[in-house]
Amino acid sequence: MKRHFLARQGWTIWHPAVALALAAIGVFLTRAAWDDIRKIAMVDEEQSHIFLVPLVAAWMIWVRRFRLRNCAPAGTIVGPIVVAAGWLCSFVGYTDAIQSVWHLGAVLVAVGCLLSVLGVNVLFRFMPAFAVLVFLVPMPNAIRQMISIPLQTATAATTQVILETLGVAIERNGNVLSINNIEVAVAEACNGMRMVFALVLVSYAFAFGMPLRNFMRVIVLVASPFAAILCNVLRLIPTILLFGYSSSEVATAFHDISGWLMLPIAFGILLGVVRTLSWALIPVNRFTLAYQ
């Protein structure tokens, strides 16, 4: 009877079991940071994409599972090195009150515990699954504002131009749009930050979960923020009209419901980009699956 290809590479059931056990210990030892990450993700809607990260990482591992046939568990010294680096980041971040460094240290400790058993070969073969874990670190407020403020300004300006083109009387003062003597702040009516990061994660899963060429992966990732902005404008236009010519209850209800629809619509836009390039006879797929 032929041995399973994992057994031929030296894999046993104990490798994932011990790796997960060590990772659980690492999470327990840095539980204060992990609990802080959880609280931020639950309270701040713009950080709620954190809950998608484990799902995306699991998908990256699943689609690349056949890479284990050429991946022996070796070079485990990299694990303790990553654990030490994570512990140092956690210590420095905590003592110097640098929250993002503190969170990053906790993530590195857990990853290092996994690699202490799985080895460096797994790190290189499953790099997309490990790289996406950086999204577990909540975005610092300073960086988030650097993104959100220009995003809100651009969204407000674009919405004003489109509505004026459609013949709607509207005025803009910064991020505030005035319609029918009612002021609507873009930051309150339609903040696209949550969708941007969620869509980047979903696009990442699509780009590295499909047998696409590398240039297509770059296009999908680069296009994802623009797709989110486009959907944000499409969402804001009817929201502004409803605030101006309907009740605030109806406008708020539309705002909340449409938020759930924008992510699949934006993802559909990215799929359309891939289909369009394929229709134009631009090679977007690899000749063979890269995961086997």
C-alpha positions in Angstrom: 0.0 0.0 0.0 1.3 3.4 -0.9 2.1 5.7 1.9 0.3 9.1 2.0 2.3 11.8 0.4 2.4 13.7 3.8 3.8 10.7 5.5 6.5 10.4 2.9 7.6 13.9 3.7 7.8 13.1 7.4 4.4 14.7 8.5 2.4 13.1 11.3 -0.7 14.1 13.1 1.4 15.4 15.9 2.9 18.2 13.8 -0.3 20.2 13.5 -1.5 19.2 17.0 1.7 20.4 18.7 1.9 23.5 16.5 -1.7 24.5 17.5 -1.0 23.7 21.1 2.1 25.9 21.2 0.2 28.7 19.3 -2.5 28.5 21.9 0.1 28.9 24.7 1.6 31.9 22.9 -1.8 33.5 22.6 -2.5 32.8 26.3 0.8 34.4 27.3 0.0 37.5 25.3 -3.7 37.4 26.0 -3.9 41.0 27.1 -2.9 42.2 23.6 -5.3 39.7 21.9 -8.1 40.8 24.2 -7.4 44.4 23.3 -7.5 43.5 19.6 -10.8 41.8 20.1 -12.3 44.8 21.9 -11.2 47.2 19.2 -12.6 45.0 16.4 -15.9 44.8 18.2 -16.3 48.5 19.1 -14.8 50.2 16.1 -16.6 49.4 12.8 -13.7 50.5 10.8 -11.6 47.7 12.4 -14.2 45.0 12.0 -12.3 43.5 9.1 -10.1 41.9 11.7 -12.7 39.1 12.1 -12.2 38.2 8.4 -8.5 37.6 8.8 -8.7 34.1 10.2 -11.1 33.0 7.5 -8.8 34.4 4.7 -5.8 32.8 6.3 -7.6 29.4 6.5 -8.6 29.7 2.8 -5.0 30.5 1.8 -3.9 27.3 3.6 -6.7 25.2 2.1 -6.1 26.1 -1.5 -2.3 25.5 -1.0 -2.7 22.2 0.9 -1.1 20.2 -1.8 2.1 22.1 -1.4 2.8 20.0 1.6 3.8 17.1 -0.7 7.0 19.0 -1.4 7.4 20.6 2.0 9.1 18.7 4.8 8.9 20.0 8.4 12.4 21.3 8.7 14.3 24.5 9.7 12.3 25.0 12.9 15.0 27.4 14.4 13.1 30.2 12.6 10.2 29.7 15.0 12.1 30.6 18.2 13.6 33.6 16.4 10.2 34.9 15.4 8.9 34.3 19.0 11.8 36.3 20.4 11.2 39.1 18.0 7.5 39.1 18.8 8.2 39.1 22.6 10.6 42.1 22.1 7.9 43.9 20.1 5.3 43.2 22.7 7.6 44.4 25.5 8.6 47.6 23.7 5.1 48.3 22.6 3.7 47.8 26.1 6.3 49.8 28.0 6.4 52.7 25.5 2.6 52.7 25.0 2.9 52.0 21.2 -0.3 50.0 20.8 0.3 48.7 17.2 3.7 47.4 18.1 2.2 45.7 21.2 -0.4 44.0 19.0 2.1 43.1 16.3 4.3 41.4 19.0 1.4 39.2 20.1 0.8 38.1 16.4 4.5 37.3 15.9 4.6 35.2 19.1 1.7 33.1 17.9 3.2 32.7 14.4 6.6 31.9 15.9 5.0 29.1 18.0 3.5 27.6 14.8 6.8 27.8 12.9 8.7 26.2 15.8 7.0 22.9 14.8 6.2 23.4 11.2 9.5 24.9 10.1 10.7 27.5 7.5 9.6 25.4 4.5 6.0 26.0 5.6 6.6 29.7 6.0 7.8 30.0 2.4 5.3 27.7 0.8 2.4 29.3 2.6 3.7 32.9 2.7 0.3 34.4 1.6 -1.4 32.8 4.6 1.2 34.2 7.0 1.4 37.7 5.3 -2.4 38.3 5.7 -2.0 38.0 9.5 -0.7 41.6 9.5 -4.3 42.7 9.1 -4.9 41.4 12.7 -3.1 44.5 13.9 -5.6 47.3 14.3 -4.8 50.3 12.1 -3.3 53.2 14.2 -5.5 56.2 14.4 -2.9 58.5 12.8 -2.6 56.3 9.7 -6.3 55.7 9.5 -7.0 59.4 9.5 -4.4 59.9 6.8 -6.5 57.6 4.6 -10.0 58.4 5.8 -9.9 62.2 5.5 -8.8 62.3 1.9 -11.2 59.5 1.1 -14.1 61.4 2.6 -13.1 64.6 0.8 -12.8 62.9 -2.6 -16.1 61.0 -2.1 -17.9 64.3 -1.2 -16.5 66.1 -4.2 -17.3 63.3 -6.6 -20.8 63.0 -5.2 -21.4 66.7 -5.6 -20.2 66.7 -9.2 -22.4 63.7 -10.1 -25.5 65.2 -8.4 -25.0 68.6 -10.0 -24.6 66.9 -13.4 -28.0 65.2 -12.8 -29.5 68.6 -12.1 -29.7 68.4 -8.3 -29.1 71.6 -6.3 -26.4 70.8 -3.8 -23.6 72.6 -2.1 -20.5 71.4 -0.4 -18.4 72.7 2.4 -15.5 70.4 3.0 -17.0 67.0 3.8 -20.5 68.4 4.4 -23.0 68.3 1.6 -26.1 70.5 1.8 -29.2 69.5 0.0 -32.7 71.0 0.4 -31.4 73.0 3.4 -30.3 69.8 5.1 -26.6 69.2 5.9 -25.2 65.7 5.6 -21.7 64.9 6.7 -20.0 62.4 4.6 -18.1 61.0 7.6 -21.4 60.2 9.2 -23.5 59.3 6.2 -21.1 57.0 4.4 -17.6 56.3 5.7 -15.9 53.9 3.3 -13.0 52.9 5.5 -14.6 49.7 6.8 -15.4 48.6 3.2 -12.0 49.4 1.9 -10.1 47.1 4.3 -12.7 44.4 4.1 -12.6 44.5 0.3 -8.8 44.4 0.3 -8.9 41.3 2.4 -11.5 39.6 0.2 -9.5 40.7 -2.9 -6.4 39.2 -1.3 -8.2 35.9 -0.9 -9.4 36.1 -4.5 -6.0 37.1 -5.8 -4.0 34.4 -4.0 -6.7 31.8 -3.9 -7.0 31.6 -7.7 -4.4 30.4 -10.2 -3.8 34.0 -11.5 -0.6 35.4 -12.9 1.3 37.7 -10.6 0.5 40.8 -12.6 -3.2 40.0 -12.3 -2.8 39.6 -8.5 -1.2 43.1 -8.4 -4.1 44.5 -10.5 -6.7 43.0 -8.3 -5.1 44.3 -5.1 -4.4 47.8 -6.5 -8.0 48.0 -7.9 -9.7 47.0 -4.7 -9.5 50.4 -2.9 -10.7 52.1 -6.1 -13.6 49.7 -6.3 -14.5 50.5 -2.7 -14.4 54.2 -3.4 -16.7 53.7 -6.5 -19.2 51.7 -4.4 -19.0 54.3 -1.7 -20.0 57.0 -4.1 -22.8 54.8 -5.5 -24.0 54.3 -1.9 -23.7 58.0 -1.0 -25.7 59.4 -3.9 -29.1 57.9 -3.0 -28.3 58.3 0.7 -27.9 62.1 0.2 -31.1 62.3 -1.8 -33.0 60.4 0.8 -31.7 62.7 3.6 -32.7 65.7 1.5 -36.1 64.6 0.3 -37.2 61.9 2.7 -37.2 61.2 6.4 -34.0 60.7 8.3 -35.3 57.3 9.4 -35.7 56.1 5.8 -32.3 57.5 4.9 -30.6 55.9 7.9 -32.3 52.5 7.1 -31.1 52.7 3.5 -27.6 53.6 4.7 -27.4 50.6 7.0 -28.9 48.1 4.5 -26.8 49.3 1.5 -23.6 48.9 3.6 -24.1 45.1 3.5 -24.6 45.2 -0.3 -21.5 47.2 -1.2 -19.0 44.5 -0.5 -20.4 41.9 -2.9 -20.9 44.7 -5.5 -17.4 45.9 -5.2 -16.1 42.3 -5.4 -18.2 41.9 -8.5 -16.5 44.9 -10.0 -13.1 43.2 -9.5 -14.4 40.0 -11.1 -15.5 42.1 -14.0 -12.0 43.5 -14.4 -10.6 40.0 -14.6 -13.3 38.9 -17.0 -12.7 42.0 -19.2 -9.0 41.4 -19.4 -9.6 37.7 -20.2 -12.1 38.7 -22.9 -9.4 41.0 -24.3 -7.2 38.0 -24.7 -4.8 39.1 -22.0 -3.5 36.0 -20.2 -4.7 36.2 -16.6 -4.5 32.6 -15.5 -1.5 30.4 -14.9 -1.1 27.5 -17.2 -1.1 25.1 -14.3 -2.2 25.5 -10.7 0.5 26.8 -8.5 -0.8 25.1 -5.5 -0.2 21.5 -6.5 
